Amino acid sequence: GYWHDPYIEHLVRQSKERKAPEINRGYFARVHGVSQLIKAFLQKTECHCQILNLGAGMDTTFWKLKVIKVAPGAVTAVKNKPLLFRPIMELHPEDTLQIGKWHNGQMLDSKRYAIIGADLRDLSELEEKLKKCNMNTQLPTLLITECVLVYMTPEQSASLLKWAASSFETAMFINYEQVNMDDRFGQIMIENLRRRQCDLAGVETCKSLESQKERLLLNGWETASAVNMMELYSGLPRAEVNRIESLEFLDELELLEQLMRHYCLCWATRGGQELGLKEITY
């Protein structure tokens, strides 16, 4: 699932609805980075797992897993299940697809995929709804947040991270969001968003890669790693990068580097020693 970040969307609107080349390259790096970590988790768990995509504005994880032909398990977007090899439209006769409404949110549920509406700040409500969609705390679980935690207060995001670390025996957490927000470029990003009445409530945890890792370690995770997106982009397969860069001319290389250095990909693990989760690196 890939959440539309307001600052990025602001740049997109400035380019008259056509996404600027630096934005497209940023999306490419982001999707590639998250996908590689998901694939590594699936390989370690042999697809006997579940994925919770928390705060998904536009969830594409399920469909990507269908394309790469992973084995059964589940994907749930919260707006979040064990992992899938058929889309929900190809239901077997014994399968059911339920579309309904709870007292405070909507849901879509099948044996392979579920979407629920829930407030990530209300952990009792979140857990209740996930359990109704057959969340299994005994399964290795991958949780994903993309530009989500930064819009929660540090206390709220810490509670979510602690809940995730304590709820599953074996788990991995992937987080994509801003970093290096204390420098001048970061302050400009914050000011632009504030002018549009969009406040980054959790920006104080986005000071550096170290602060990002420290937050994970302080909230129950055993290992934590992080890279900024420029570092990740520089390490992508050269042939693929050349292909992407040949599609659009980009003369604002400095802006691309600035943007990339102000977003990061973090991942953390807990348990799973026998699976080798701690060995996962980008």
C-alpha positions in Angstrom: 0.0 0.0 0.0 1.4 3.4 -0.8 0.2 6.4 1.1 0.0 9.8 -0.7 2.2 12.1 1.3 0.8 15.7 1.4 4.2 17.4 0.7 4.7 15.2 -2.4 1.2 15.8 -3.5 1.8 19.5 -3.2 4.8 19.2 -5.6 2.6 17.2 -7.9 -0.1 19.8 -8.1 2.6 22.4 -8.8 3.5 20.4 -11.9 0.0 20.8 -13.2 -1.2 17.3 -12.4 1.7 15.7 -14.2 4.0 14.2 -11.6 7.4 15.8 -11.7 10.3 13.5 -12.7 11.9 13.7 -9.2 8.6 12.5 -7.7 8.4 9.6 -10.1 11.9 8.5 -9.2 11.1 8.8 -5.6 8.1 6.6 -6.0 10.1 4.1 -7.9 12.7 3.9 -5.1 10.1 3.7 -2.5 8.1 0.9 -4.2 11.3 -1.0 -4.9 12.6 -0.7 -1.4 9.4 -1.8 0.3 8.9 -4.6 -2.2 12.4 -6.0 -1.5 11.8 -6.1 2.2 8.4 -7.8 1.7 10.0 -10.4 -0.6 12.8 -11.1 2.0 10.1 -11.6 4.7 8.2 -13.9 2.5 11.3 -16.0 1.7 12.2 -16.3 5.4 8.8 -17.4 6.4 8.2 -19.4 3.3 4.9 -17.4 2.9 3.4 -18.9 6.0 2.6 -15.5 7.4 0.2 -12.5 7.4 0.6 -8.9 6.4 -1.0 -5.9 8.0 -0.9 -2.8 6.0 -1.6 0.0 8.5 -3.0 3.3 7.3 -3.1 2.3 3.7 -4.4 5.2 1.6 -4.1 3.1 -1.6 -3.3 -0.5 -0.9 -1.5 -2.3 -3.7 0.4 -4.9 -1.7 -2.1 -7.7 -2.3 -2.1 -7.3 -6.0 1.7 -7.2 -6.2 1.8 -10.4 -4.3 -0.6 -11.9 -6.8 1.7 -10.9 -9.7 4.8 -12.4 -8.1 2.9 -15.6 -7.4 3.5 -16.0 -3.7 2.0 -19.0 -1.8 -1.0 -18.8 0.5 -1.0 -16.7 3.6 -3.1 -13.3 4.2 -3.0 -9.6 3.6 -5.1 -7.2 5.5 -5.2 -3.5 4.9 -6.1 -1.0 7.7 -7.6 0.1 5.8 -5.5 -5.3 6.9 -4.9 -10.9 6.7 -2.8 -15.0 6.2 -0.7 -14.5 2.3 -2.6 -14.7 -0.9 -2.3 -16.2 -4.3 -5.7 -15.4 -5.8 -7.4 -12.0 -5.9 -10.8 -11.7 -4.1 -12.7 -11.7 -7.4 -11.6 -15.3 -8.0 -13.4 -16.8 -5.0 -14.0 -20.5 -4.7 -17.6 -21.7 -4.2 -17.0 -22.2 -0.5 -15.6 -18.6 -0.1 -17.6 -15.6 0.9 -17.0 -11.9 0.3 -18.6 -9.8 3.0 -19.1 -6.1 2.7 -20.5 -4.4 5.8 -20.4 -1.6 8.3 -19.4 -1.6 11.9 -20.8 1.0 14.3 -17.7 3.2 13.6 -16.2 2.0 10.4 -16.6 0.0 7.2 -15.1 -3.3 6.2 -14.6 -5.8 3.3 -13.7 -9.3 4.3 -12.8 -12.6 2.5 -10.7 -15.6 3.4 -7.8 -14.1 1.5 -8.0 -10.3 1.9 -9.7 -7.8 4.3 -10.0 -4.1 4.4 -11.2 -2.4 7.6 -11.7 1.1 8.7 -10.1 1.8 12.1 -8.5 4.5 14.2 -4.9 3.5 14.7 -4.9 5.6 17.9 -7.6 3.4 19.4 -5.7 0.1 19.8 -8.5 -1.8 21.5 -10.8 -1.0 18.6 -8.1 -1.9 16.1 -7.4 -5.2 17.7 -11.0 -6.1 18.0 -11.6 -5.5 14.3 -8.5 -7.4 13.2 -9.5 -10.4 15.3 -12.9 -10.3 13.6 -11.0 -10.7 10.3 -9.2 -13.7 11.7 -5.9 -12.1 12.6 -3.6 -14.8 13.9 -1.1 -13.7 16.5 0.7 -17.0 16.2 1.6 -16.4 12.6 4.8 -14.5 11.6 3.4 -11.1 10.8 4.7 -8.2 8.7 3.3 -4.7 9.5 3.7 -1.8 7.1 3.3 1.9 7.6 4.0 4.4 4.9 3.8 8.1 5.8 1.5 7.2 8.7 3.3 7.5 12.0 4.5 11.1 11.3 0.8 12.2 11.4 0.4 10.8 14.9 1.8 12.3 18.1 5.0 10.6 19.3 3.0 9.1 22.2 0.4 7.7 19.8 2.9 6.1 17.4 4.9 4.7 20.3 1.7 3.0 21.6 1.1 1.5 18.2 4.7 0.2 17.9 4.5 -1.3 21.4 1.2 -3.0 20.5 2.7 -4.4 17.3 5.8 -5.7 19.1 3.9 -7.3 22.0 1.0 -8.8 20.0 2.9 -11.2 17.7 5.4 -13.8 18.7 7.3 -13.3 15.4 7.1 -10.0 13.6 8.7 -7.5 11.3 7.8 -3.8 10.9 8.4 -1.6 7.9 8.1 2.2 8.1 8.6 4.7 5.3 8.5 8.4 6.2 10.4 11.7 6.6 13.9 12.0 8.1 16.4 14.8 8.7 13.6 17.3 9.3 15.7 19.5 11.6 17.7 21.0 8.7 16.7 23.9 6.5 15.1 21.8 3.7 13.2 19.9 6.3 11.9 23.1 7.9 10.7 24.3 4.5 8.8 21.1 4.0 7.1 21.6 7.4 6.3 25.2 6.8 4.7 24.4 3.4 2.5 21.8 5.0 1.5 24.1 7.9 0.4 26.8 5.4 -2.0 24.1 4.1 -3.3 23.3 7.6 -1.5 20.0 7.6 0.6 19.5 10.7 3.2 16.8 11.2 2.3 15.9 14.7 5.1 13.3 15.0 7.9 15.2 13.2 10.2 15.3 16.3 10.9 11.6 15.9 12.0 12.3 12.3 15.3 14.1 13.2 17.7 11.4 11.9 18.1 7.8 11.0 19.3 7.2 14.6 16.1 8.7 16.1 14.0 6.5 13.8 15.9 3.4 14.9 15.8 4.4 18.5 12.1 4.8 18.5 11.7 1.2 17.3 14.1 -0.2 19.8 12.5 1.7 22.7 9.1 0.3 21.9 9.8 -3.4 22.0 11.6 -4.2 18.8 14.8 -6.2 19.0 16.6 -5.0 15.9 16.2 -1.8 13.9 17.8 -0.7 10.6 17.3 2.4 8.4 18.5 4.0 5.2 17.7 7.3 3.6 16.1 7.0 0.1 19.1 8.6 -1.7 21.3 5.8 -0.3 18.7 3.2 -1.3 18.3 4.8 -4.8 22.1 4.8 -5.3 22.2 1.0 -4.6 19.5 0.0 -7.0 20.4 -2.2 -10.0 22.1 0.1 -12.5 20.3 -1.2 -15.5 16.9 -0.6 -13.9 17.9 2.9 -12.8 19.1 3.7 -16.3 15.8 2.5 -17.7 13.8 4.7 -15.3 16.0 7.7 -15.8 15.7 7.4 -19.6 11.9 7.8 -19.5 12.0 11.5 -18.3 14.5 14.2 -18.5 15.5 15.6 -15.1 17.5 18.8 -14.7 16.8 19.3 -11.0 19.2 16.7 -9.7 19.9 18.7 -6.5 16.1 18.8 -5.7 16.0 15.0 -6.3 18.9 14.4 -3.9 17.4 16.8 -1.3 14.0 15.0 -1.4 15.6 11.6 -1.2 17.7 12.5 1.8 14.5 13.6 3.6 12.7 10.3 3.4 13.8 7.0 4.8 13.0 3.3 4.9 13.2 1.7 8.3 12.6 -1.9 9.4 12.6 -3.8 12.7 12.2 -7.4 13.8 11.2 -9.3 16.9 11.5 -13.0 17.4 11.9 -15.3 14.5 15.5 -16.3 15.3 14.8 -19.8 13.8 13.6 -18.0 10.6 16.6 -15.7 10.4 14.5 -12.5 10.4 17.4 -10.6 12.0 19.5 -11.3 8.9 17.1 -9.3 6.6 19.0 -6.4 5.2 18.3 -4.1 2.3 
